[in-house]
Amino acid sequence: MFSAEDLKVLDPKYFSNITVSDYDVTIMSRNTGHIWYIHNPEYLGEGTCIIFHKHRTSHPYHQHGRTNTLRQAVKSIKAHDRWQLKKRK
């Protein structure tokens, strides 16, 4: 379950929040426009996050990875954004 403290890592200057709930967060990167769905299933262990990703709203999600915390998930997303932006140049 995501706590209020966990959710503070979702910087509104970097992300547009689409939905936020106790176990699920859907955000869009303002840098790339990519959409990210982060799920906390807790049955895999407290704090576990499964990260899903898609490039456009019409595309299906694909799994991007797993992390132990929402903070680590955000770091992974930002690293992916940097890679995407570098690739686009």
N, CA and C of each residue as an Amber inpcrd file, in Angstrom:
protein
   267
   0.8460000  -1.1690000   0.0000000   0.0000000   0.0000000   0.0000000
   0.8940000   1.2360000   0.0000000   0.5520000   2.2080000  -0.8270000
   1.3240000   3.4380000  -0.8890000   0.8670000   4.3770000   0.2230000
   1.8060000   4.9190000   0.9520000   1.4950000   5.8830000   2.0110000
   1.5320000   7.2980000   1.4290000   1.0200000   8.2330000   2.1900000
   1.0800000   9.6390000   1.7720000   2.5330000  10.0630000   1.5920000
   3.4140000   9.5440000   2.4300000   4.8520000   9.8520000   2.3270000
   5.4220000   9.3080000   1.0120000   5.0350000   8.0780000   0.6430000
   5.4870000   7.4910000  -0.6230000   5.0880000   8.3670000  -1.8040000
   3.8620000   8.8490000  -1.7860000   3.3110000   9.5880000  -2.9220000
   3.9590000  10.9510000  -3.1200000   4.6990000  11.4240000  -2.1340000
   5.3800000  12.7160000  -2.2630000   6.4530000  12.7060000  -3.3450000
   6.9050000  11.5190000  -3.7870000   7.9290000  11.4490000  -4.8370000
   7.3570000  11.7450000  -6.2200000   6.0300000  11.8560000  -6.3240000
   5.3940000  12.1380000  -7.6130000   5.3560000  13.6450000  -7.8410000
   6.4640000  14.1890000  -8.2630000   6.6230000  15.6300000  -8.4810000
   5.6580000  16.1100000  -9.5680000   4.7280000  17.0060000  -9.2320000
   3.7560000  17.4700000 -10.2310000   4.3820000  18.2720000 -11.3750000
   5.6180000  18.7310000 -11.2070000   6.3060000  19.4090000 -12.3070000
   6.8390000  18.3990000 -13.3190000   7.0840000  17.1870000 -12.8500000
   7.6330000  16.1450000 -13.7130000   6.5460000  15.2170000 -14.2560000
   5.5490000  14.9290000 -13.4020000   4.4900000  13.9870000 -13.7580000
   3.1250000  14.6420000 -13.7270000   2.2860000  14.2060000 -14.6320000
   0.8730000  14.5260000 -14.5750000   0.2100000  13.3070000 -13.9430000
  -0.4210000  13.4840000 -12.7880000  -1.0850000  12.3670000 -12.1190000
  -2.4080000  12.0790000 -12.8050000  -2.5890000  10.8440000 -13.2070000
  -3.8350000  10.4410000 -13.8370000  -4.7540000   9.8280000 -12.7830000
  -4.2640000   8.8380000 -12.0640000  -5.0160000   8.2710000 -10.9340000
  -4.0310000   7.8770000  -9.8460000  -4.4710000   8.0390000  -8.6210000
  -3.6590000   7.6500000  -7.4670000  -4.5930000   6.9970000  -6.4610000
  -4.2590000   5.7790000  -6.0380000  -5.0320000   5.1000000  -5.0080000
  -4.0690000   4.3760000  -4.0730000  -4.6000000   3.6420000  -3.1280000
  -3.7560000   2.9690000  -2.1410000  -2.7640000   1.9850000  -2.7580000
  -3.1610000   1.2960000  -3.8200000  -2.3260000   0.2490000  -4.4030000
  -1.9030000   0.5130000  -5.8480000  -2.4140000   1.5790000  -6.4530000
  -2.1490000   1.8250000  -7.8620000  -1.9050000   3.3090000  -8.1270000
  -0.9400000   3.5720000  -8.9930000  -0.6390000   4.9350000  -9.4170000
  -0.5060000   4.9120000 -10.9380000  -1.1900000   5.8110000 -11.6030000
  -1.0290000   5.9780000 -13.0450000  -0.6030000   7.4190000 -13.2760000
   0.5370000   7.5790000 -13.9320000   1.1110000   8.9020000 -14.1520000
   1.5720000   9.0260000 -15.6000000   1.7280000  10.2650000 -16.0450000
   2.2810000  10.5160000 -17.3650000   3.4980000  11.4240000 -17.2090000
   4.5730000  11.0560000 -17.8570000   5.7740000  11.8770000 -17.8490000
   5.5170000  13.1060000 -18.7060000   5.7640000  14.2630000 -18.1520000
   5.6050000  15.4980000 -18.9290000   6.7300000  15.6460000 -19.9570000
   7.8210000  14.8960000 -19.7850000   8.9640000  14.9760000 -20.7050000
   8.7630000  14.1580000 -21.9730000   8.2330000  12.9520000 -21.8280000
   8.1090000  12.0540000 -22.9810000   6.6590000  11.7970000 -23.3780000
   5.7190000  12.0650000 -22.4810000   4.3210000  11.7470000 -22.7400000
   4.0000000  10.2810000 -22.5090000   4.9780000   9.4990000 -22.0620000
   4.7440000   8.0860000 -21.7910000   3.9020000   7.9340000 -20.5200000
   3.1140000   6.8850000 -20.5110000   2.2040000   6.6370000 -19.3970000
   2.7160000   5.4440000 -18.6070000   2.6820000   5.6020000 -17.2990000
   3.2240000   4.6060000 -16.3810000   2.1580000   4.1960000 -15.3770000
   2.0540000   2.8960000 -15.1750000   1.1380000   2.3430000 -14.1820000
   1.9920000   1.5740000 -13.1800000   1.9220000   1.9570000 -11.9310000
   2.7200000   1.3130000 -10.8810000   1.7490000   0.6530000  -9.9150000
   1.9100000  -0.6480000  -9.7430000   1.0070000  -1.4380000  -8.8940000
   1.7690000  -1.9870000  -7.7050000   1.1750000  -1.8840000  -6.5290000
   1.7530000  -2.4210000  -5.3010000   0.8820000  -3.5810000  -4.8460000
   1.2420000  -4.8230000  -5.1960000   0.3980000  -5.9650000  -4.8800000
   0.5310000  -6.4820000  -3.4430000   1.4610000  -5.9920000  -2.6870000
   1.7550000  -6.3840000  -1.3090000   1.9380000  -7.8760000  -1.0830000
   1.2650000  -8.7420000  -1.8470000   1.4700000 -10.1820000  -1.6270000
   2.8740000 -10.6120000  -2.0290000   3.5560000  -9.8110000  -2.8300000
   4.9510000 -10.0990000  -3.1830000   5.9080000  -9.5790000  -2.1190000
   5.3900000  -8.8520000  -1.1700000   6.1930000  -8.2600000  -0.1140000
   5.8420000  -6.8020000   0.0280000   5.8180000  -6.3360000   1.2400000
   5.4550000  -4.9450000   1.4880000   6.3880000  -4.0180000   0.7260000
   5.8060000  -3.0720000   0.0180000   6.5890000  -2.0820000  -0.7130000
   6.9450000  -2.4580000  -2.1290000   6.6970000  -3.6960000  -2.5330000
   7.0160000  -4.1170000  -3.8910000   6.1840000  -3.3410000  -4.9030000
   6.8080000  -2.9200000  -5.9750000   6.1120000  -2.1950000  -7.0390000
   6.3730000  -2.8950000  -8.3690000   5.3080000  -3.1370000  -9.1200000
   5.4290000  -3.6510000 -10.4810000   5.1330000  -2.4740000 -11.4040000
   6.0350000  -2.2320000 -12.3350000   5.9370000  -1.0630000 -13.2030000
   5.5200000  -1.4980000 -14.6130000   4.4560000  -0.8690000 -15.0990000
   3.9900000  -1.0900000 -16.4610000   4.1060000   0.2330000 -17.2140000
   4.1970000   0.1540000 -18.5350000   4.5340000   1.3320000 -19.3290000
   3.8900000   1.2370000 -20.7050000   3.4970000   2.3760000 -21.2380000
   3.0820000   2.4230000 -22.6350000   3.4500000   3.7800000 -23.2080000
   3.6260000   3.8130000 -24.5110000   4.0950000   5.0240000 -25.1740000
   2.9620000   5.9610000 -25.5680000   1.7860000   5.4020000 -25.8190000
   0.6140000   6.1990000 -26.1880000  -0.6120000   5.6300000 -25.4730000
  -1.6140000   6.4600000 -25.3050000  -2.8110000   5.9930000 -24.6000000
  -3.4830000   4.8370000 -25.3280000  -3.3790000   4.7820000 -26.6340000
  -4.0280000   3.7150000 -27.4000000  -3.2490000   2.3970000 -27.3870000
  -2.0200000   2.4240000 -26.9290000  -1.1950000   1.2110000 -26.8860000
  -1.4980000   0.3930000 -25.6330000  -1.2280000  -0.9070000 -25.6760000
  -1.3540000  -1.7210000 -24.4560000  -0.1280000  -1.5110000 -23.5600000
  -0.2980000  -1.7670000 -22.2720000   0.8290000  -1.7080000 -21.3370000
   1.7380000  -2.9110000 -21.5470000   3.0090000  -2.7310000 -21.2660000
   3.9490000  -3.8380000 -21.1550000   4.7020000  -3.6550000 -19.8380000
   5.1450000  -4.7670000 -19.2690000   5.8320000  -4.6720000 -17.9810000
   7.2140000  -4.0860000 -18.1840000   7.5350000  -3.1090000 -17.3580000
   8.8270000  -2.4280000 -17.4400000   9.8050000  -2.9560000 -16.3970000
   9.2870000  -3.4480000 -15.2870000  10.1750000  -3.9760000 -14.2550000
   9.5260000  -3.9880000 -12.8890000  10.3580000  -4.2550000 -11.8880000
   9.9290000  -4.2810000 -10.4900000  10.9370000  -3.5330000  -9.6440000
  10.4280000  -2.9190000  -8.5960000  11.3080000  -2.2630000  -7.6370000
  10.7630000  -2.5440000  -6.2410000  11.5300000  -2.1580000  -5.2490000
  11.1010000  -2.3600000  -3.8690000  10.2980000  -1.1890000  -3.3210000
  10.4400000  -0.0130000  -3.9300000   9.7420000   1.1650000  -3.4180000
   9.2370000   2.0300000  -4.5700000   8.2890000   2.8940000  -4.2680000
   7.8080000   3.8470000  -5.2610000   8.9270000   4.8050000  -5.6450000
   9.7620000   5.1760000  -4.7050000  10.9060000   6.0580000  -4.9910000
  11.8200000   5.4260000  -6.0450000  12.0990000   4.1350000  -5.9190000
  12.9350000   3.4440000  -6.9030000  12.2370000   3.3600000  -8.2580000
  10.9170000   3.1850000  -8.2450000  10.1520000   3.1470000  -9.4920000
  10.2780000   4.4790000 -10.2170000  10.1580000   5.5790000  -9.4810000
  10.2780000   6.9110000 -10.0810000  11.6820000   7.1170000 -10.6480000
  12.7070000   6.6530000  -9.9390000  14.0780000   6.7540000 -10.4510000
  14.2220000   5.9790000 -11.7600000  13.6090000   4.8040000 -11.8250000
  13.6590000   3.9900000 -13.0350000  12.9530000   4.6930000 -14.1940000
  11.8220000   5.3090000 -13.9260000  11.0710000   6.0360000 -14.9540000
  11.8980000   7.2170000 -15.4670000  12.5000000   7.9530000 -14.5630000
  13.3090000   9.1040000 -14.9790000  14.5210000   8.6720000 -15.7960000
  15.1130000   7.5350000 -15.4480000  16.2380000   7.0080000 -16.2260000
  15.7570000   6.6190000 -17.6300000  14.5920000   6.0300000 -17.7100000
  14.0220000   5.6690000 -19.0090000  13.7470000   6.9250000 -19.8360000
  13.2330000   7.9680000 -19.1990000  12.9990000   9.2380000 -19.8920000
  14.2940000   9.8050000 -20.4620000  15.3550000   9.7940000 -19.6560000
  16.6450000  10.3080000 -20.1330000  17.1000000   9.5260000 -21.3610000
  16.9600000   8.2040000 -21.3080000  17.3490000   7.3530000 -22.4260000
  16.5020000   7.6800000 -23.6570000  15.2050000   7.8220000 -23.4760000
  14.3010000   8.1410000 -24.5870000  14.6520000   9.4960000 -25.2240000
  14.8750000  10.4910000 -24.3900000  15.1630000  11.8190000 -24.9000000
  16.4990000  11.8610000 -25.6350000  17.4680000  11.1050000 -25.1480000
  18.7730000  11.0310000 -25.8110000  18.6260000  10.3310000 -27.1620000
  17.8050000   9.2930000 -27.1970000  17.5700000   8.5240000 -28.4180000
  16.8740000   9.3730000 -29.4820000  16.0250000  10.2940000 -29.0700000
  15.2580000  11.1270000 -29.9970000  16.1070000  12.1870000 -30.6840000
  17.2450000  12.5500000 -30.1020000  18.0880000  13.6020000 -30.6930000
  18.7420000  13.1670000 -31.9720000
